[in-house]
Amino acid sequence: MPIAVLISGGGTTLKNILEKIDAGSINVAVKLVISSSADAKGLKFADDAGIAREVIIRRDYVDQEAFSKEIFDNCRRAGVEFVVMGGFLKRVTIPDDFENRVVNIHPALIPAFCGKGFYGHHVHEAVLEYGAKLSGCTVHFADNQYDHGPVILQQAVEVRDDDTPDTLAARVFEAECEAYPKALGLLAAGQVRVEGRRVRIS
């Protein structure tokens, strides 16, 4: 299954996917990496793997729609079936032909601790401040609202009494490294069906 991966920084999600591909764990091929920053360290993973990559910077475009069009035009040209958000920090407008074809992972159990402003350590700080006993990650289809599209799968992580945002983030990331490839594997195998807001896995 050909995919594009969108990154903004270190590319840890991209690295994890490439490692799973190399291990034969998932039947996907990364055909294109798009970064919103020319300085993103994750671009090195693309270069090392010989993957085509593009840098598309938001400020170079008049508005979000023009920025998004450039991203998805590149994805169409690359012939990808799914677009995978891997720590992509810019908002995009998803065109109709990519509905339920853009996948994102969020470091909490949606609909808790999600929405505008809930990203990175902000999420884990909020979880600890609230006193929640469980957190985790959610793989979902992205739509044109923050953290809103249909949920593909979730994986829970215990919140410990001595957790800090850093220790909780590390355990949630471990869960992400399992959950994201698992979701991509289900998509590649054609086992995912969307009915309204419900995702059915066969």
LUMLO-477380 format. One record per atom (N, C-alpha, C, O): residue number from 1; atom name; x, y, z. Coordinates in steps of 0.05 Angstrom, whole numbers. Layout:
# residues N
<NUM,'CA',<X,Y,Z>>
...
//
This chain:
# residues 202
<1,'N',<17,-24,0>>
<1,'CA',<0,0,0>>
<1,'C',<18,25,0>>
<1,'O',<32,29,19>>
<2,'N',<17,41,-21>>
<2,'CA',<34,65,-22>>
<2,'C',<23,87,-4>>
<2,'O',<-1,94,-5>>
<3,'N',<41,99,12>>
<3,'CA',<33,121,30>>
<3,'C',<52,144,27>>
<3,'O',<75,141,18>>
<4,'N',<42,168,35>>
<4,'CA',<59,191,40>>
<4,'C',<59,196,70>>
<4,'O',<39,192,83>>
<5,'N',<82,206,80>>
<5,'CA',<84,212,108>>
<5,'C',<90,242,110>>
<5,'O',<109,252,98>>
<6,'N',<74,256,127>>
<6,'CA',<78,285,131>>
<6,'C',<91,289,158>>
<6,'O',<81,279,178>>
<7,'N',<113,305,158>>
<7,'CA',<128,310,182>>
<7,'C',<133,340,186>>
<7,'O',<130,356,168>>
<8,'N',<140,347,211>>
<8,'CA',<149,374,216>>
<8,'C',<175,376,232>>
<8,'O',<187,397,233>>
<9,'N',<183,354,245>>
<9,'CA',<206,355,262>>
<9,'C',<224,330,260>>
<9,'O',<235,324,239>>
<10,'N',<226,317,283>>
<10,'CA',<246,295,286>>
<10,'C',<240,270,269>>
<10,'O',<258,254,265>>
<11,'N',<215,266,261>>
<11,'CA',<209,244,244>>
<11,'C',<209,217,258>>
<11,'O',<214,196,246>>
<12,'N',<203,217,285>>
<12,'CA',<204,191,300>>
<12,'C',<182,172,290>>
<12,'O',<186,148,289>>
<13,'N',<159,183,282>>
<13,'CA',<138,166,271>>
<13,'C',<146,154,245>>
<13,'O',<142,130,240>>
<14,'N',<158,170,227>>
<14,'CA',<168,160,202>>
<14,'C',<189,138,206>>
<14,'O',<189,118,193>>
<15,'N',<207,143,225>>
<15,'CA',<228,123,231>>
<15,'C',<216,97,240>>
<15,'O',<225,76,231>>
<16,'N',<196,99,257>>
<16,'CA',<183,75,267>>
<16,'C',<169,59,244>>
<16,'O',<172,35,243>>
<17,'N',<156,73,226>>
<17,'CA',<143,60,203>>
<17,'C',<163,47,185>>
<17,'O',<159,24,177>>
<18,'N',<185,61,180>>
<18,'CA',<206,49,163>>
<18,'C',<218,24,175>>
<18,'O',<225,5,162>>
<19,'N',<222,25,202>>
<19,'CA',<233,1,216>>
<19,'C',<214,-22,214>>
<19,'O',<222,-45,210>>
<20,'N',<188,-17,216>>
<20,'CA',<168,-38,214>>
<20,'C',<167,-49,186>>
<20,'O',<163,-73,182>>
<21,'N',<170,-32,166>>
<21,'CA',<171,-41,138>>
<21,'C',<195,-59,134>>
<21,'O',<193,-81,122>>
<22,'N',<218,-50,144>>
<22,'CA',<243,-66,140>>
<22,'C',<241,-93,154>>
<22,'O',<252,-113,145>>
<23,'N',<226,-94,176>>
<23,'CA',<223,-119,191>>
<23,'C',<201,-137,178>>
<23,'O',<198,-160,187>>
<24,'N',<188,-127,158>>
<24,'CA',<167,-143,145>>
<24,'C',<141,-144,161>>
<24,'O',<124,-161,156>>
<25,'N',<138,-125,180>>
<25,'CA',<114,-125,197>>
<25,'C',<89,-114,184>>
<25,'O',<67,-122,190>>
<26,'N',<93,-95,166>>
<26,'CA',<70,-82,153>>
<26,'C',<75,-81,123>>
<26,'O',<98,-76,114>>
<27,'N',<54,-85,107>>
<27,'CA',<56,-86,78>>
<27,'C',<50,-58,66>>
<27,'O',<30,-55,52>>
<28,'N',<67,-39,73>>
<28,'CA',<63,-12,62>>
<28,'C',<90,-3,50>>
<28,'O',<111,-13,57>>
<29,'N',<89,17,33>>
<29,'CA',<113,29,21>>
<29,'C',<110,59,23>>
<29,'O',<90,71,14>>
<30,'N',<130,72,35>>
<30,'CA',<131,101,36>>
<30,'C',<141,112,9>>
<30,'O',<165,109,3>>
<31,'N',<123,125,-6>>
<31,'CA',<131,135,-32>>
<31,'C',<139,164,-32>>
<31,'O',<153,174,-50>>
<32,'N',<131,178,-10>>
<32,'CA',<136,207,-9>>
<32,'C',<136,216,20>>
<32,'O',<120,207,36>>
<33,'N',<155,234,27>>
<33,'CA',<156,247,53>>
<33,'C',<153,277,47>>
<33,'O',<168,288,31>>
<34,'N',<135,290,61>>
<34,'CA',<131,319,58>>
<34,'C',<136,331,86>>
<34,'O',<125,322,106>>
<35,'N',<153,351,86>>
<35,'CA',<159,365,111>>
<35,'C',<150,394,110>>
<35,'O',<152,407,89>>
<36,'N',<140,404,132>>
<36,'CA',<132,433,133>>
<36,'C',<156,450,141>>
<36,'O',<153,474,144>>
<37,'N',<179,438,145>>
<37,'CA',<203,453,153>>
<37,'C',<227,442,138>>
<37,'O',<231,418,137>>
<38,'N',<244,460,128>>
<38,'CA',<268,451,114>>
<38,'C',<288,440,134>>
<38,'O',<307,426,126>>
<39,'N',<285,447,160>>
<39,'CA',<304,438,180>>
<39,'C',<296,413,195>>
<39,'O',<309,404,213>>
<40,'N',<274,401,186>>
<40,'CA',<264,377,200>>
<40,'C',<284,355,199>>
<40,'O',<293,347,178>>
<41,'N',<292,345,223>>
<41,'CA',<312,323,224>>
<41,'C',<301,298,211>>
<41,'O',<317,281,202>>
<42,'N',<275,295,210>>
<42,'CA',<263,271,198>>
<42,'C',<269,268,169>>
<42,'O',<267,246,158>>
<43,'N',<276,290,155>>
<43,'CA',<283,288,127>>
<43,'C',<307,269,122>>
<43,'O',<309,257,100>>
<44,'N',<324,267,142>>
<44,'CA',<347,249,139>>
<44,'C',<338,220,136>>
<44,'O',<351,205,121>>
<45,'N',<317,213,150>>
<45,'CA',<307,185,147>>
<45,'C',<297,180,119>>
<45,'O',<301,158,108>>
<46,'N',<284,200,107>>
<46,'CA',<275,197,79>>
<46,'C',<300,195,61>>
<46,'O',<300,178,43>>
<47,'N',<319,212,65>>
<47,'CA',<343,211,48>>
<47,'C',<358,185,50>>
<47,'O',<366,173,30>>
<48,'N',<361,176,75>>
<48,'CA',<376,150,79>>
<48,'C',<362,127,66>>
<48,'O',<374,107,58>>
<49,'N',<335,128,65>>
<49,'CA',<319,106,53>>
<49,'C',<314,110,23>>
<49,'O',<302,93,11>>
<50,'N',<324,132,12>>
<50,'CA',<321,137,-16>>
<50,'C',<292,144,-24>>
<50,'O',<283,137,-46>>
<51,'N',<278,157,-6>>
<51,'CA',<250,163,-11>>
<51,'C',<248,192,-21>>
<51,'O',<261,210,-11>>
<52,'N',<231,196,-41>>
<52,'CA',<226,223,-51>>
<52,'C',<215,241,-29>>
<52,'O',<199,232,-13>>
<53,'N',<225,266,-28>>
<53,'CA',<215,283,-7>>
<53,'C',<212,312,-17>>
<53,'O',<227,321,-34>>
<54,'N',<193,325,-5>>
<54,'CA',<187,353,-12>>
<54,'C',<186,369,14>>
<54,'O',<176,360,34>>
<55,'N',<195,394,12>>
<55,'CA',<192,413,34>>
<55,'C',<171,434,25>>
<55,'O',<175,448,5>>
<56,'N',<149,435,39>>
<56,'CA',<127,454,32>>
<56,'C',<121,471,57>>
<56,'O',<111,461,77>>
<57,'N',<128,496,55>>
<57,'CA',<128,514,79>>
<57,'C',<103,532,77>>
<57,'O',<98,545,57>>
<58,'N',<89,533,99>>
<58,'CA',<63,547,100>>
<58,'C',<65,576,92>>
<58,'O',<48,586,77>>
<59,'N',<86,589,101>>
<59,'CA',<88,618,95>>
<59,'C',<93,624,66>>
<59,'O',<90,647,57>>
<60,'N',<100,604,50>>
<60,'CA',<104,609,21>>
<60,'C',<77,609,6>>
<60,'O',<77,614,-18>>
<61,'N',<55,605,20>>
<61,'CA',<29,603,6>>
<61,'C',<10,624,18>>
<61,'O',<11,631,41>>
<62,'N',<-8,634,1>>
<62,'CA',<-25,656,8>>
<62,'C',<-44,649,31>>
<62,'O',<-51,665,47>>
<63,'N',<-53,623,31>>
<63,'CA',<-72,615,52>>
<63,'C',<-70,585,56>>
<63,'O',<-55,571,42>>
<64,'N',<-86,575,75>>
<64,'CA',<-85,546,82>>
<64,'C',<-94,529,58>>
<64,'O',<-83,507,54>>
<65,'N',<-113,539,42>>
<65,'CA',<-122,524,19>>
<65,'C',<-101,520,-2>>
<65,'O',<-98,498,-13>>
<66,'N',<-85,541,-8>>
<66,'CA',<-64,539,-27>>
<66,'C',<-42,520,-17>>
<66,'O',<-31,504,-32>>
<67,'N',<-35,523,9>>
<67,'CA',<-15,505,22>>
<67,'C',<-24,476,20>>
<67,'O',<-8,459,13>>
<68,'N',<-49,471,26>>
<68,'CA',<-60,444,26>>
<68,'C',<-61,433,-2>>
<68,'O',<-55,409,-6>>
<69,'N',<-68,450,-21>>
<69,'CA',<-70,440,-49>>
<69,'C',<-42,431,-58>>
<69,'O',<-40,410,-72>>
<70,'N',<-21,445,-51>>
<70,'CA',<6,437,-59>>
<70,'C',<13,410,-47>>
<70,'O',<25,393,-60>>
<71,'N',<6,406,-22>>
<71,'CA',<11,380,-9>>
<71,'C',<-3,357,-23>>
<71,'O',<9,337,-30>>
<72,'N',<-29,361,-27>>
<72,'CA',<-44,338,-38>>
<72,'C',<-39,334,-68>>
<72,'O',<-42,312,-78>>
<73,'N',<-32,356,-82>>
<73,'CA',<-23,352,-110>>
<73,'C',<1,334,-111>>
<73,'O',<3,317,-129>>
<74,'N',<20,339,-93>>
<74,'CA',<44,322,-92>>
<74,'C',<37,293,-85>>
<74,'O',<48,274,-96>>
<75,'N',<18,289,-67>>
<75,'CA',<9,262,-59>>
<75,'C',<-4,248,-83>>
<75,'O',<0,224,-87>>
<76,'N',<-20,263,-98>>
<76,'CA',<-33,251,-122>>
<76,'C',<-12,242,-142>>
<76,'O',<-13,220,-153>>
<77,'N',<7,260,-147>>
<77,'CA',<28,253,-167>>
<77,'C',<44,229,-158>>
<77,'O',<54,213,-175>>
<78,'N',<48,225,-132>>
<78,'CA',<63,202,-122>>
<78,'C',<46,177,-122>>
<78,'O',<56,155,-117>>
<79,'N',<20,179,-127>>
<79,'CA',<2,156,-129>>
<79,'C',<-3,142,-102>>
<79,'O',<-6,118,-101>>
<80,'N',<-3,158,-80>>
<80,'CA',<-7,145,-54>>
<80,'C',<-37,139,-49>>
<80,'O',<-54,154,-59>>
<81,'N',<-42,119,-33>>
<81,'CA',<-69,112,-25>>
<81,'C',<-77,126,0>>
<81,'O',<-100,134,4>>
<82,'N',<-58,129,19>>
<82,'CA',<-63,142,44>>
<82,'C',<-41,162,51>>
<82,'O',<-18,159,43>>
<83,'N',<-49,183,65>>
<83,'CA',<-31,203,75>>
<83,'C',<-29,199,106>>
<83,'O',<-50,199,119>>
<84,'N',<-5,196,116>>
<84,'CA',<-1,190,144>>
<84,'C',<12,215,158>>
<84,'O',<34,223,151>>
<85,'N',<-2,226,177>>
<85,'CA',<8,249,192>>
<85,'C',<28,238,213>>
<85,'O',<20,222,230>>
<86,'N',<53,247,211>>
<86,'CA',<73,238,231>>
<86,'C',<85,261,245>>
<86,'O',<107,270,240>>
<87,'N',<69,272,264>>
<87,'CA',<79,296,278>>
<87,'C',<79,321,261>>
<87,'O',<96,338,262>>
<88,'N',<58,323,243>>
<88,'CA',<56,345,225>>
<88,'C',<40,368,240>>
<88,'O',<17,364,247>>
<89,'N',<53,391,243>>
<89,'CA',<43,411,261>>
<89,'C',<27,434,247>>
<89,'O',<19,453,260>>
<90,'N',<23,431,221>>
<90,'CA',<8,452,206>>
<90,'C',<-19,441,199>>
<90,'O',<-23,418,192>>
<91,'N',<-39,459,201>>
<91,'CA',<-66,450,194>>
<91,'C',<-69,450,163>>
<91,'O',<-59,467,149>>
<92,'N',<-83,429,154>>
<92,'CA',<-88,427,125>>
<92,'C',<-118,424,120>>
<92,'O',<-133,415,138>>
<93,'N',<-126,432,96>>
<93,'CA',<-153,427,87>>
<93,'C',<-153,401,71>>
<93,'O',<-140,400,50>>
<94,'N',<-168,381,79>>
<94,'CA',<-168,356,66>>
<94,'C',<-189,356,43>>
<94,'O',<-212,361,48>>
<95,'N',<-180,351,18>>
<95,'CA',<-198,352,-4>>
<95,'C',<-217,327,-4>>
<95,'O',<-211,307,9>>
<96,'N',<-239,330,-19>>
<96,'CA',<-259,308,-20>>
<96,'C',<-247,281,-28>>
<96,'O',<-256,261,-17>>
<97,'N',<-229,281,-47>>
<97,'CA',<-219,256,-56>>
<97,'C',<-200,242,-37>>
<97,'O',<-191,219,-41>>
<98,'N',<-193,256,-15>>
<98,'CA',<-177,244,6>>
<98,'C',<-193,240,32>>
<98,'O',<-181,236,53>>
<99,'N',<-219,242,30>>
<99,'CA',<-235,236,54>>
<99,'C',<-231,207,63>>
<99,'O',<-231,189,47>>
<100,'N',<-226,204,89>>
<100,'CA',<-220,178,101>>
<100,'C',<-195,165,88>>
<100,'O',<-193,140,87>>
<101,'N',<-177,182,79>>
<101,'CA',<-152,172,68>>
<101,'C',<-128,186,81>>
<101,'O',<-105,183,73>>
<102,'N',<-134,203,101>>
<102,'CA',<-113,217,116>>
<102,'C',<-114,206,145>>
<102,'O',<-135,208,158>>
<103,'N',<-92,196,155>>
<103,'CA',<-91,183,181>>
<103,'C',<-74,199,200>>
<103,'O',<-53,209,192>>
<104,'N',<-83,202,225>>
<104,'CA',<-68,217,245>>
<104,'C',<-67,201,270>>
<104,'O',<-83,183,275>>
<105,'N',<-47,206,287>>
<105,'CA',<-46,194,314>>
<105,'C',<-45,217,334>>
<105,'O',<-30,237,331>>
<106,'N',<-60,214,356>>
<106,'CA',<-62,234,377>>
<106,'C',<-53,221,403>>
<106,'O',<-61,199,409>>
<107,'N',<-37,235,419>>
<107,'CA',<-26,223,443>>
<107,'C',<-45,224,468>>
<107,'O',<-36,230,490>>
<108,'N',<-70,217,463>>
<108,'CA',<-89,214,485>>
<108,'C',<-113,198,474>>
<108,'O',<-114,192,450>>
<109,'N',<-132,192,491>>
<109,'CA',<-155,176,483>>
<109,'C',<-177,195,475>>
<109,'O',<-193,203,492>>
<110,'N',<-179,201,450>>
<110,'CA',<-200,218,439>>
<110,'C',<-227,206,447>>
<110,'O',<-231,182,444>>
<111,'N',<-247,222,457>>
<111,'CA',<-249,251,456>>
<111,'C',<-237,266,480>>
<111,'O',<-243,290,483>>
<112,'N',<-222,253,497>>
<112,'CA',<-210,267,520>>
<112,'C',<-183,280,511>>
<112,'O',<-169,269,494>>
<113,'N',<-178,303,522>>
<113,'CA',<-153,317,518>>
<113,'C',<-145,320,489>>
<113,'O',<-123,312,480>>
<114,'N',<-163,331,473>>
<114,'CA',<-158,334,445>>
<114,'C',<-170,361,436>>
<114,'O',<-185,374,451>>
<115,'N',<-165,368,411>>
<115,'CA',<-175,393,400>>
<115,'C',<-153,414,398>>
<115,'O',<-129,407,402>>
<116,'N',<-160,438,391>>
<116,'CA',<-140,459,386>>
<116,'C',<-123,464,411>>
<116,'O',<-134,467,433>>
<117,'N',<-97,464,407>>
<117,'CA',<-79,470,429>>
<117,'C',<-69,445,443>>
<117,'O',<-50,446,459>>
<118,'N',<-83,422,439>>
<118,'CA',<-75,397,452>>
<118,'C',<-56,382,433>>
<118,'O',<-64,365,417>>
<119,'N',<-30,387,436>>
<119,'CA',<-10,373,421>>
<119,'C',<15,370,438>>
<119,'O',<19,386,456>>
<120,'N',<31,350,432>>
<120,'CA',<57,347,447>>
<120,'C',<53,346,477>>
<120,'O',<35,333,487>>
<121,'N',<71,359,491>>
<121,'CA',<71,358,520>>
<121,'C',<46,371,532>>
<121,'O',<40,366,555>>
<122,'N',<33,389,517>>
<122,'CA',<9,402,528>>
<122,'C',<-12,380,536>>
<122,'O',<-26,383,555>>
<123,'N',<-13,359,520>>
<123,'CA',<-32,337,525>>
<123,'C',<-25,323,551>>
<123,'O',<-43,320,568>>
<124,'N',<0,316,554>>
<124,'CA',<7,300,578>>
<124,'C',<6,317,604>>
<124,'O',<-1,307,625>>
<125,'N',<12,343,601>>
<125,'CA',<9,361,624>>
<125,'C',<-20,363,632>>
<125,'O',<-27,363,656>>
<126,'N',<-38,364,613>>
<126,'CA',<-67,366,619>>
<126,'C',<-77,340,632>>
<126,'O',<-94,341,650>>
<127,'N',<-68,317,622>>
<127,'CA',<-76,291,633>>
<127,'C',<-68,290,663>>
<127,'O',<-84,282,679>>
<128,'N',<-44,298,669>>
<128,'CA',<-34,297,697>>
<128,'C',<-48,317,715>>
<128,'O',<-55,311,738>>
<129,'N',<-53,341,704>>
<129,'CA',<-67,361,719>>
<129,'C',<-95,353,726>>
<129,'O',<-105,359,748>>
<130,'N',<-108,339,707>>
<130,'CA',<-135,330,712>>
<130,'C',<-137,307,732>>
<130,'O',<-157,303,745>>
<131,'N',<-115,292,734>>
<131,'CA',<-115,269,752>>
<131,'C',<-126,244,739>>
<131,'O',<-135,225,753>>
<132,'N',<-125,242,712>>
<132,'CA',<-135,219,698>>
<132,'C',<-118,194,705>>
<132,'O',<-94,197,709>>
<133,'N',<-131,171,706>>
<133,'CA',<-117,146,712>>
<133,'C',<-108,131,686>>
<133,'O',<-90,114,687>>
<134,'N',<-120,138,664>>
<134,'CA',<-113,126,638>>
<134,'C',<-108,148,618>>
<134,'O',<-123,168,617>>
<135,'N',<-88,143,601>>
<135,'CA',<-85,159,577>>
<135,'C',<-79,139,555>>
<135,'O',<-88,116,556>>
<136,'N',<-65,147,535>>
<136,'CA',<-59,129,513>>
<136,'C',<-57,143,486>>
<136,'O',<-48,167,486>>
<137,'N',<-63,130,465>>
<137,'CA',<-62,142,439>>
<137,'C',<-86,133,422>>
<137,'O',<-98,112,427>>
<138,'N',<-92,150,402>>
<138,'CA',<-115,145,384>>
<138,'C',<-105,148,356>>
<138,'O',<-95,169,348>>
<139,'N',<-109,127,340>>
<139,'CA',<-105,129,311>>
<139,'C',<-132,135,298>>
<139,'O',<-151,120,303>>
<140,'N',<-134,156,283>>
<140,'CA',<-160,163,271>>
<140,'C',<-157,175,244>>
<140,'O',<-135,184,236>>
<141,'N',<-179,175,229>>
<141,'CA',<-179,189,203>>
<141,'C',<-181,219,209>>
<141,'O',<-198,227,225>>
<142,'N',<-164,235,196>>
<142,'CA',<-165,264,200>>
<142,'C',<-187,275,182>>
<142,'O',<-190,267,159>>
<143,'N',<-201,295,193>>
<143,'CA',<-220,310,176>>
<143,'C',<-213,340,180>>
<143,'O',<-191,346,189>>
<144,'N',<-231,357,174>>
<144,'CA',<-225,386,175>>
<144,'C',<-231,399,201>>
<144,'O',<-235,424,202>>
<145,'N',<-233,383,222>>
<145,'CA',<-234,393,250>>
<145,'C',<-211,380,266>>
<145,'O',<-203,358,259>>
<146,'N',<-202,394,286>>
<146,'CA',<-180,383,302>>
<146,'C',<-189,357,316>>
<146,'O',<-209,356,330>>
<147,'N',<-173,336,312>>
<147,'CA',<-176,311,327>>
<147,'C',<-205,301,327>>
<147,'O',<-216,294,348>>
<148,'N',<-217,301,304>>
<148,'CA',<-246,296,303>>
<148,'C',<-255,272,287>>
<148,'O',<-276,261,292>>
<149,'N',<-239,264,267>>
<149,'CA',<-248,243,249>>
<149,'C',<-252,216,262>>
<149,'O',<-244,212,285>>
<150,'N',<-264,197,247>>
<150,'CA',<-271,171,258>>
<150,'C',<-246,156,269>>
<150,'O',<-225,157,258>>
<151,'N',<-250,144,293>>
<151,'CA',<-229,130,307>>
<151,'C',<-224,102,295>>
<151,'O',<-243,87,292>>
<152,'N',<-199,96,288>>
<152,'CA',<-192,69,277>>
<152,'C',<-186,50,300>>
<152,'O',<-197,28,302>>
<153,'N',<-168,59,318>>
<153,'CA',<-162,43,341>>
<153,'C',<-150,60,363>>
<153,'O',<-139,82,358>>
<154,'N',<-152,50,388>>
<154,'CA',<-140,64,411>>
<154,'C',<-125,44,428>>
<154,'O',<-131,20,429>>
<155,'N',<-104,54,441>>
<155,'CA',<-88,37,459>>
<155,'C',<-85,53,485>>
<155,'O',<-74,75,485>>
<156,'N',<-92,40,507>>
<156,'CA',<-91,54,533>>
<156,'C',<-64,51,546>>
<156,'O',<-50,31,542>>
<157,'N',<-57,71,562>>
<157,'CA',<-33,71,578>>
<157,'C',<-40,80,606>>
<157,'O',<-54,99,610>>
<158,'N',<-30,65,626>>
<158,'CA',<-35,72,654>>
<158,'C',<-21,98,661>>
<158,'O',<2,103,652>>
<159,'N',<-34,116,676>>
<159,'CA',<-21,139,687>>
<159,'C',<-13,133,715>>
<159,'O',<-29,126,732>>
<160,'N',<13,135,721>>
<160,'CA',<24,128,747>>
<160,'C',<26,152,765>>
<160,'O',<27,175,757>>
<161,'N',<25,146,791>>
<161,'CA',<25,167,811>>
<161,'C',<50,185,809>>
<161,'O',<49,208,815>>
<162,'N',<73,173,801>>
<162,'CA',<98,188,800>>
<162,'C',<104,198,772>>
<162,'O',<127,207,767>>
<163,'N',<85,198,754>>
<163,'CA',<90,207,727>>
<163,'C',<95,236,726>>
<163,'O',<84,252,741>>
<164,'N',<113,243,707>>
<164,'CA',<117,271,698>>
<164,'C',<108,272,669>>
<164,'O',<103,251,657>>
<165,'N',<104,296,658>>
<165,'CA',<98,297,629>>
<165,'C',<117,281,612>>
<165,'O',<109,269,592>>
<166,'N',<143,281,619>>
<166,'CA',<163,267,604>>
<166,'C',<160,237,605>>
<166,'O',<161,223,585>>
<167,'N',<156,226,630>>
<167,'CA',<153,197,633>>
<167,'C',<128,187,620>>
<167,'O',<127,165,608>>
<168,'N',<106,202,623>>
<168,'CA',<81,194,610>>
<168,'C',<83,195,580>>
<168,'O',<74,177,566>>
<169,'N',<96,216,570>>
<169,'CA',<99,219,541>>
<169,'C',<115,195,530>>
<169,'O',<109,185,508>>
<170,'N',<136,186,545>>
<170,'CA',<152,164,535>>
<170,'C',<136,138,533>>
<170,'O',<139,123,514>>
<171,'N',<118,133,553>>
<171,'CA',<102,109,552>>
<171,'C',<80,111,531>>
<171,'O',<74,91,518>>
<172,'N',<69,134,527>>
<172,'CA',<49,138,506>>
<172,'C',<62,134,479>>
<172,'O',<50,122,461>>
<173,'N',<87,144,476>>
<173,'CA',<100,140,450>>
<173,'C',<106,111,444>>
<173,'O',<104,102,421>>
<174,'N',<112,95,465>>
<174,'CA',<115,66,461>>
<174,'C',<90,54,450>>
<174,'O',<90,37,433>>
<175,'N',<67,63,461>>
<175,'CA',<41,53,451>>
<175,'C',<36,62,422>>
<175,'O',<26,46,406>>
<176,'N',<44,86,416>>
<176,'CA',<41,96,389>>
<176,'C',<57,79,369>>
<176,'O',<48,74,347>>
<177,'N',<81,71,377>>
<177,'CA',<98,55,360>>
<177,'C',<86,28,353>>
<177,'O',<93,15,333>>
<178,'N',<67,19,370>>
<178,'CA',<53,-6,364>>
<178,'C',<27,0,349>>
<178,'O',<20,-14,330>>
<179,'N',<12,20,358>>
<179,'CA',<-15,25,348>>
<179,'C',<-15,35,319>>
<179,'O',<-31,27,303>>
<180,'N',<4,54,312>>
<180,'CA',<3,65,286>>
<180,'C',<9,44,264>>
<180,'O',<-6,42,245>>
<181,'N',<31,29,267>>
<181,'CA',<35,8,247>>
<181,'C',<13,-13,246>>
<181,'O',<6,-23,224>>
<182,'N',<1,-19,269>>
<182,'CA',<-22,-38,269>>
<182,'C',<-45,-27,252>>
<182,'O',<-57,-42,236>>
<183,'N',<-51,-1,256>>
<183,'CA',<-73,11,240>>
<183,'C',<-66,11,210>>
<183,'O',<-83,6,194>>
<184,'N',<-41,18,204>>
<184,'CA',<-33,18,175>>
<184,'C',<-34,-10,163>>
<184,'O',<-42,-13,140>>
<185,'N',<-27,-30,179>>
<185,'CA',<-30,-58,170>>
<185,'C',<-58,-65,164>>
<185,'O',<-64,-79,144>>
<186,'N',<-77,-57,181>>
<186,'CA',<-105,-62,176>>
<186,'C',<-115,-49,151>>
<186,'O',<-130,-60,135>>
<187,'N',<-106,-24,146>>
<187,'CA',<-114,-9,122>>
<187,'C',<-102,-24,97>>
<187,'O',<-116,-27,77>>
<188,'N',<-77,-32,99>>
<188,'CA',<-64,-45,77>>
<188,'C',<-78,-71,70>>
<188,'O',<-79,-79,46>>
<189,'N',<-89,-85,90>>
<189,'CA',<-102,-110,86>>
<189,'C',<-131,-107,78>>
<189,'O',<-145,-127,74>>
<190,'N',<-140,-82,75>>
<190,'CA',<-168,-77,68>>
<190,'C',<-188,-85,89>>
<190,'O',<-211,-92,82>>
<191,'N',<-180,-85,114>>
<191,'CA',<-197,-94,136>>
<191,'C',<-212,-71,150>>
<191,'O',<-226,-75,170>>
<192,'N',<-210,-46,139>>
<192,'CA',<-222,-23,152>>
<192,'C',<-245,-12,135>>
<192,'O',<-241,-8,111>>
<193,'N',<-268,-9,147>>
<193,'CA',<-292,1,133>>
<193,'C',<-304,24,150>>
<193,'O',<-307,20,174>>
<194,'N',<-310,46,138>>
<194,'CA',<-321,69,153>>
<194,'C',<-351,71,147>>
<194,'O',<-359,72,124>>
<195,'N',<-367,71,168>>
<195,'CA',<-396,75,166>>
<195,'C',<-403,98,184>>
<195,'O',<-406,96,208>>
<196,'N',<-406,121,171>>
<196,'CA',<-411,146,187>>
<196,'C',<-387,152,204>>
<196,'O',<-365,156,194>>
<197,'N',<-391,153,230>>
<197,'CA',<-369,157,249>>
<197,'C',<-357,131,259>>
<197,'O',<-337,132,274>>
<198,'N',<-370,109,252>>
<198,'CA',<-360,83,262>>
<198,'C',<-341,70,243>>
<198,'O',<-346,69,219>>
<199,'N',<-318,61,254>>
<199,'CA',<-299,46,238>>
<199,'C',<-302,17,244>>
<199,'O',<-299,9,267>>
<200,'N',<-308,1,224>>
<200,'CA',<-311,-29,227>>
<200,'C',<-285,-42,218>>
<200,'O',<-275,-36,197>>
<201,'N',<-276,-60,235>>
<201,'CA',<-251,-75,228>>
<201,'C',<-259,-105,225>>
<201,'O',<-270,-117,243>>
<202,'N',<-253,-115,201>>
<202,'CA',<-261,-143,196>>
<202,'C',<-237,-162,201>>
<202,'O',<-240,-186,197>>
//
